[in-house]
Amino acid sequence: MNFPAELKYTKDHEWIRVEGDEAVIGITDFAQRELGDIVFVDINTIGEEVAANEVFGTVEAVKTVSDLFMPVTATVLEVNEGIDASPELVNTDPYEEGWIIRVKLSNPADVDTLLSADGYQSEINA
């Protein structure tokens, strides 16, 4: 499995890539493998500030629906339009083409509380 070192991770299997005072968020390679074939991503929080660890949307796979949790408090700016037409991008390229949302960080320092790639890998192997 792939866990890019430049990203930060949550115990709930989301990743975040900081770009200034904004960030891109998606689900990890581990999460997409556990879910199986993703058929729909539902985000209804555009324009809203979502607190850390609160649900910002759901991802639907063939056999299950799973909540998506915000890694840090942030305002949802946009949803990846590519996954509307092709939700399988979350399976095939979870860290690039399959990103889920772009957010404006409320406090960029909050990202420092998240797991490193090694910390996340230890968490899922525990």
N, C-alpha and C positions, 0 to 999 in steps of 0.2 A: 504494500500500500504506500501511497504517496502522501507525505506531510511536509509541504514546503516550509523551510526554516524561517523565511521572512514573514510568515503569517503568525497570528496569535489564535488560540483555540479555547473553546469552552468545554466543560464536562458534558454538555448537552449536544456536542458534535457540530457546533457552528464554528466557522473560521471568520477572521476579520483581517482585512488588509488596509492599513491606514494610508491615506493620501492627503497630507496636510490636515485640515480640520474636517475632512470628510473621510469616509471609509466605505469599502465594499464588503458585503457579507454574503456567505453561502454556507452550504453544508459540506462536511468533510467526505473524503473518499470512503472512509469507514462507514459513515452514515448512509451514503447512497448505496453501498453494497448491502448493508443490513436491510434497507427498505426494499430493494429490488427495483423493478422497472417503474420509474416515475412517470405518471400520466398527467398530472396537473399540479400547479403551484398557485395557491390563493393568497394574495396579499391585499388586505383591505385597510391598511394603516398609512397610506400615502398622505404626507402633510402632517402627520401626528408625531408627537414626541412619545416614544415608547421607553419605559424604564428598563434598566438592566434586569435580565431574567424574566421579563414579561413576554407574552406571546405576540409576535408581529405578523404571523400568518401560519399557513399550513402547507404541507407537501403531501400529495396523495400518490400512493403507489398502487399497484394492481390489487394488493391484499390488505392495505392499511392506510390510515391517515395519521400523520404525525405533526405535532405543533412545532413551530419554529420559534426559538427564544432569542431575544435581543442580547448580544454579548455585553453591551454597555448602553447607558442611557443615550439616546440619539433620536433625531427627527428623520423619518423616512422621506427621502427626496424622490427616488424613482425605483421602479421595478424593471428588471432586465426584460425588455420586450422580446428578446430572442427565445426565452423559455415559455412565452405564451404560445407561440407557434410550434416550438420544439422542446417540450419539457424534458425529453430524454437527454438534452445537453447537460443536465444536472448529473446524470449517470456517466456520460462519456467524457466530460471535461469539467469536473466540479470546481476547479480553482480558477478557470479562465472564462470560457464561453458560458459555463453553467452557473455563474454568480447569480444571486437572487435579488439583493437590494443594494442601493447606494444610500448612505445616510450622512447627516451632518452631526458630528460628535458634540454632545453637550459639554463634556470635559475630556479632552484627548488623553489626559493622564490616566484615566480609568482603564485604558487598554493595557497599561503596565501590570494590572492585577490578573490578567488572563494567562493561560498556559502557553509555554513555548511548545515548539514541535516535539521536543524530547519529552516534556512534561505530559503532553497529550498522549503521546505514544505509550508512556508508562501507565497512564490512566486507563486506556482501553486494553492493555495487556495484563492489568491487575486481576 
